[in-house]
Amino acid sequence: MSLYLWIKAFHVVMVTSWFAGLFYLPRIFVNLAMVDADPEASPRERERLLLMATKLYRFMGPLMALAIILGLILWLAYGVGFGSLWMPVKFIVVLALVAYHIWCGRLLKKFAAGPGERGHVWFRWFNEVPVIGLLIAVVLVIVKPF
């Protein structure tokens, strides 16, 4: 078996794992916002959600880094996407998703400091961003529209 296929397989696994976190962390934010808005909610419930979010965020960072490193290896060492317009566009999508990841970390710090400023409805919409990013990235890689 070729090394290229191993790198590609692990890249897909790392991207999938990172996206699992990108999908779930904002969902925890929805629950945190709901707890913050509920005067009858237990402080223990908030602490548990914060612990879950913190552990998930710490786990997501290395997955993101490995996904990016493996993607760069595919691009630079094997020429995947060279000469095609879809690759620079995908690179922009990945940069936007990295920014989203960092934004999630900042939101988590705000939740840790006290009740959030935004309501659960805002976080429900915020939760859709990685879905759009994944859709665009997959179409670019599979369909190669340009």
C-alpha positions in Angstrom: 0.0 0.0 0.0 1.2 3.5 -0.7 2.0 6.0 1.9 -0.2 8.5 0.1 -3.3 6.4 0.8 -2.4 6.1 4.5 -1.9 9.9 4.8 -5.2 10.5 3.0 -7.1 8.0 5.2 -5.7 9.6 8.4 -6.5 13.1 7.1 -10.1 12.0 6.6 -10.3 10.5 10.1 -8.8 13.7 11.7 -11.1 16.0 9.7 -14.1 13.9 10.7 -13.1 13.8 14.3 -12.4 17.6 14.4 -15.8 18.2 12.8 -17.5 16.0 15.5 -16.2 18.5 18.0 -17.2 21.5 15.9 -20.7 20.2 15.7 -21.0 19.3 19.4 -19.3 22.1 21.2 -21.8 24.8 20.0 -24.6 22.4 21.0 -23.2 22.5 24.5 -23.2 26.3 24.3 -26.9 26.1 23.5 -27.4 24.2 26.7 -25.2 26.6 28.7 -27.2 29.5 27.4 -30.5 27.8 28.4 -29.1 27.1 31.9 -28.0 30.7 32.2 -31.5 31.9 31.3 -33.2 29.5 33.7 -33.3 30.9 37.3 -34.2 27.4 38.6 -31.2 25.7 37.0 -28.7 24.1 39.2 -25.2 25.6 39.4 -24.0 22.0 39.3 -25.6 21.5 35.8 -23.7 24.6 34.5 -20.5 23.3 36.0 -20.9 19.9 34.3 -21.7 21.5 30.9 -18.6 23.8 31.3 -16.4 20.8 32.1 -17.7 18.9 29.1 -17.1 21.9 26.8 -13.6 22.5 28.2 -12.6 18.8 27.8 -14.0 18.7 24.3 -12.3 21.9 23.2 -9.0 20.7 24.5 -9.5 17.4 22.6 -10.4 19.2 19.3 -7.2 21.3 19.1 -4.9 18.4 18.3 -7.4 16.9 15.9 -7.5 20.2 14.0 -3.7 20.4 13.9 -3.3 16.9 12.7 -6.0 17.4 10.0 -4.3 20.5 8.8 -0.8 19.0 8.8 -1.9 15.9 6.9 -3.8 18.1 4.4 -0.7 20.1 3.9 1.4 17.0 3.3 -1.2 15.8 0.7 -1.0 19.2 -1.0 2.8 19.9 -0.8 4.2 16.4 -1.0 1.7 14.8 -3.4 0.5 17.7 -5.4 -3.2 17.3 -4.5 -5.0 20.3 -5.9 -2.0 21.9 -7.5 -3.1 24.0 -10.5 -6.8 23.8 -9.6 -8.8 26.7 -8.3 -10.8 24.6 -5.9 -7.7 24.2 -3.6 -7.2 27.9 -2.8 -11.0 28.2 -2.2 -10.8 25.1 0.1 -7.9 26.7 1.9 -10.0 29.8 2.6 -12.8 27.5 3.9 -10.3 25.8 6.2 -9.0 29.1 7.5 -12.6 30.2 8.2 -13.2 26.9 10.1 -10.0 27.5 12.1 -11.2 31.0 13.0 -14.6 29.4 14.0 -12.7 27.0 16.2 -10.8 29.8 17.9 -14.1 31.8 18.3 -15.5 28.7 20.1 -12.6 28.9 22.5 -13.3 32.5 23.2 -17.0 31.9 23.8 -16.1 29.1 26.2 -13.9 31.4 28.2 -16.8 33.9 28.4 -19.1 31.2 29.6 -16.5 30.1 32.2 -16.3 33.8 33.4 -20.0 34.0 34.0 -23.4 33.8 32.3 -23.3 34.2 28.6 -24.3 37.4 26.8 -26.2 35.6 24.0 -29.3 33.4 24.1 -29.8 29.8 23.1 -31.4 30.8 19.7 -28.2 32.6 18.7 -26.1 29.6 19.5 -28.5 27.3 17.5 -27.7 29.4 14.4 -24.0 29.6 15.4 -24.1 25.8 15.5 -24.9 25.7 11.7 -21.7 27.3 10.6 -19.5 24.2 10.5 -22.3 22.3 8.6 -22.0 24.9 5.8 -18.2 24.8 5.9 -18.2 21.0 5.6 -20.6 21.1 2.8 -18.5 23.6 0.8 -15.3 21.7 1.5 -16.7 18.3 0.5 -18.2 19.7 -2.7 -14.8 21.4 -3.6 -12.9 18.2 -3.0 -15.3 15.7 -4.6 -17.0 17.6 -7.3 -14.0 20.0 -8.1 -16.4 22.6 -9.6 -13.5 24.7 -11.0 
